[in-house]
Amino acid sequence: MSETASFSDRGFDRVALGKVLFLTAVALFVATPLVATVLGGFKSIGELRTNPFGLPQVWEWGNYGDILWSKRYWQLLGNSLIISSLTVVLTLIAASMAAFVFAQIKFFGSNMLMNYITMGLMFPAATAILPLFIKVRDLGLLDSYFGVVLPQTAFALAMSILLLRRFFKDIPYELLEAALVDGCSYIEFFRYVTLPLSRPILATVGTIVFVNSWNAYLIPLIMLNSDSLYPWPLGIMVYQGEYSSEWHLILAFVTLTILPTIILFLFAQKHIVAGLTAGAVKG
């Protein structure tokens, strides 16, 4: 009996050790470019070319200081914050209402319509950039925040509806029936029951949409013409000349601009895990 237990313990230890090694390798694979980016912002352009991955021999704190004290950096950050926040708000409003209908209300053609929406995951924004540009131009929204926000919201709806619908379906249908018997309407049930119970998945979807919008490059590049409306991904062009690029400043700029999304993820991490794992284990 003891020998069997020892063999099982050894097998468990090997599995645990394998998991630790695999997760460590993944962490190193992900963290290496991030650490290299942060350290690259502290180097001069010459040292960056000769020593791209090592520690700086001379820490150039002025690279980060020049960016933080520049008005241009805060303008780009403000534009990104406005665009990303509007995208999150519109996506959550539209996706939550649509997901509630698909999850709680039975009507003819719901499966076909849901499959049609799901097809949106197959097509990235780049495949439809020309029709998008023409439509935004016809609406008179070129060179405006909403000219970027509306296309980003449209492409975020499919994923958001799928995640929210899965969570809403786990809410007991008997709860809806009881509320309807007591005179509660669908809108009131959605507002006072469904949404308060769905904070984890709303935080999950909101964080994913925010990060995707924050890092978006193609749609703002096509829809915006004024430098004053550029988000941070387009602001990198400030440090790129015709014949050379100031890579040390670019790395410092990228580090400072991805920092808000990292902070947001750390604060919302518990809600993200709870939202993605809700309903995965039953019984």
N, C-alpha and C positions, 0 to 999 in steps of 0.2 A: 504493500500500500504506500509506504514511504518512498520507494523507488519510483512508483508511478507518479506520485506527487512531485518528486524532484524533477522528473523528465518534463512534466507539464509546466513546472515553474521555469525550467530552462527554455522551453519553447516560448513561453510568454515573454521572458526576458529578451529573447532574440527578436521577437516581433516588436516589442517596445523600443529596443535599440535600433531596429531598422527604421521605425517611424521617426525617431529622434534624428537619425542621420539624414533621412530624406528631407525632413522639415528644415534641418540646419542647412542643407545644400540649397533648398529653395530660398531660404532667407538670405543666404549669401549672394545668390544669383540676383535677387531683387535689390538688396541693399548696396551692392557694389557700385552700380552706376549712380545711385543717389549720393553715396558718400563721396565718390569721385567728383560729382557736380558741386557739392558743398565745398570741398577742398580746392577745386579749381577756381572758385571765386576768390580765394585768398592768394592766388599766385599772379605773377606778372605774365605777360604774353610770352616772353622768352622761356621762362621756367615751365610754363604749361606745355610748350612744345617738346621740351627735353625730359620733363618729369610729369607726365599726365596723371598718374595714379598714386604717386607717393605723397608724403607730407611736404608742405611748403618749406623751403629753406628760409625764406623771409615772408612773414605773414603780412600780406597787403590788405590791412583793414580798410584802407581808403576805397577799395573797390565797392564794398557794401555800403560804406558811408556816402559815397557820391550818389549812389542810386537812391538810398533812403532820403537824402536831402533834396532830391530833384523833384520838382513839381510834376514832371511828366510821369514819373512812376506812380504817384498817387492818383493822377488822372486816369491812367490805364487801369489801375486797381479798382477805382470807383466805377468805371464803365463795365468792367467784368462783373462786379458785384451787382449792378443794376440789371444787366442782361441775365445773369444766372438766377437772381432772385425772382424776376418776372417769369422766367421759364419754369422754375419750380412751382410757383403759385398757380400758373395757368395749367400746368400738367397735372398737379394734384387735384385741382377742381374738376377738370374734364375727365381725367382717368378714374377718379373715385366715383363719380356719378355713373359713368358708363359701366364700371366694374360692379357696382351695386345692382344695376339693372340685369346684367348677365348672370349674377350670382343668385339673386333672390326672386326675380320675376321671370316667369315662363311665358314665352310668346313665340309665335310662328316665325321660323327663320333665324332664331337666336344662334343656333350652332353654325349656320352658314355665315352669318354676319361676324361671329367670333373668329371663324377660320379666315375670313377676309381681312380682319384686323391683324391677325397673327402673321399674315403674309408680309406685313410691313417690316417684320424683323429681317426679312431676306434682302431688303434693298437699302443700302447705305445712302447717305445724303448725296454722295458724289454722283450716283447714277441718275439723280433727278435734278442736278444743279441748274441746268438750263431752263426746264419748265418752271422751277422755283423762282429763278431770276425774272422770268417773264411775268409770272403771276404777281410777284411782289412789286414789280415795276408798274403793272396795270393798276394795282391797288394804291399806288402813290406812297409806298412805304420804303422805297430805297433810301439809303443813308439815314436810317432812323433805328432806334432800339427795337421797335416792333418788327422791323424788316428782318431782324435776326432772331428775335424771340419766337415769333409764330412758326417759322420752319423748324426750329429746334424743338418746340413743343409738339409739333406734328410727328416728328420722328421719334420722340420719346413716349408717345402714347401707347404703342403696341406693347412694349415691355412693361410699362407701368400698369396697364389694364390687366395683363396676365398675372402679375404679382398680387395686385389688389384683389382680383377676382378669386384667386386661390385662398386668400385669407378670409374674404367675406363669406365664402361657401362654408367655412368652418364654424361660422356663427349659427347656432341652432335655428332651424326653420320654425320650430314651435314657438320661439320667442317672437318672431314676426307675426305668426298667426294670432298669438295672444294679444299682441299690440294692436292688430287690426280689429279684433273683437272688441277691445276697449275703446275703439274710436280713433286710434292713432293712424295717421296717413303714412304713405310710403315716404314722403319727404320728411315728416317728423321722426319717423323711425330711423331714417338715414342720418339725420342731424343729431338726434339726442341719444341714439343707441349705437349705431354702427360706427360712426366716426370716433366717439370716445373709446370704444373697445379696440380701435384699429391704430392706435398711436404708434406701436412698434413698426408696422408695415408702412405707415405714412412716413415715418422718419427714414426708413430704409430706402423707399422710392425717392424721397426728397433728396437724400444724400447722393444717390447714384445720379440723378438728373442734374444736380448742382455740379458735381465733379465733371460730368460729360460736357455740360455747357461751359464751365470755367475753362476747360482745355480745348474747346472747339476752335478750329482755325479756318476751315474752308468756307463755311457759311458767312462769318463776318468778313472774310476777305472779299467775297463776291458782292455782298450787300452793302458794305460801307465804303464811302469815299472820303469822308472827313477824318482827319487825324484826331480831332477832338472826341470822336466817338469810338475810336479803336479800343478793343479789349487788350489784355496783356499779351496773348499770343502774337498779335500783330505788332506790338510794341518792340519786339525783338529786332525788327528791321531797323530801328534807330541805331543799333550798334553794328550794322552790316553796311560796309562801304562798297564802292564799285569794284575795288581791287583786293580788299582785305576785310576781315571781320575781327572785332575786338572780343575774342572768345572768352577771355577772363571776365569781362563785364557781362557777357551773355550768360555765363554760368552763374554769376552772382545774381543777375536779374531773375533767372529761372528759379534759383533757390528761394529767393524772397517771394516769388509769386505763387509757388506751389505750397508754401508754408500754410496759408489759410485753409487749403483743402485738407492738409494733413491734420491740422488742429480740429477742423470740423469732423473728420473721420474719428479722431480719438474721442471726442465728446459724444458722438452718436454711435460708437462701436457697440455698446450693449443693446441699443434699440435695433441696430442693423442685424445682429445675430439673432435676437428674439424674433424679428420680423421674418427672416429667412427660414428659421427652423420651426416656426409655429405650424402645428398640424403635421409635422414630419413623424412624430411618435404618438401613437394613440394606444389607449388601453389603460 
